Amino acid sequence: MRGTVVEWRFCGMFNDWLQSAVPDDRWLGWIDEGEARRRFHVPGERLALVPPVDEATGIVPFFITVTPREHPSFTVSRQEAVAPGVGVVTSESWWRHAEGDRLFQHIAVVWEFGEYNPELPVAAHRAVRRWHAYNNEDGTGRVEEHDLVAKTFTVARRTDVPVADLYLPVPAWGEWESLV
């Protein structure tokens, strides 16, 4: 997506199962850019930034949930198509405000899925493993692995997180693809 102009859509909440805004809800459904700009800095508001659907897969490749406030934070949810029009969130990157008009990626989550069975309902397609990386600006953190089939949990503490690559400038309005 880098280098291309993205025509963003806006809603209160994006539903990854429906690949659309929450239907029939004025607060969570689709909104225009003026309302999105109004919500952007208002604590307690709901806002999601949605790029166009990928015509080849029928899904949105990612969407961004904004936590509105004076310095908003962003959660980028990446999706993969398991079948035409059927997507699953495979990773999330959580960016919070840091000093100097920067964002810091303090949490990253990755899901691993098994094979998709089109004979089962989409809701039956579940992750088999999940990893969380929690990063602190001082270079400490931890990594957790959750085996969702064997029901095991492993955690490793870190003191050597390379934080230089975890900072980004706060993107200008409409240039959020830099978060992906």
Secondary structure, DSSP 8 states (H G I E B T S, - for coil): -TTS----EEES-EETTTTEE-TT-TTTSEE-HHHHHHHTT-TT--EEEE---BTTTTB-SEEEEEE-SSS-EEEEEEEEEEETTEEEEEEEEEEEEETTTEEEEEEEEEEEE----TTS-GGG--EEEEEEEEE-TTS-EEEEEEETTTTEEEEEEES---GGGGEEE---TT-GGGG-
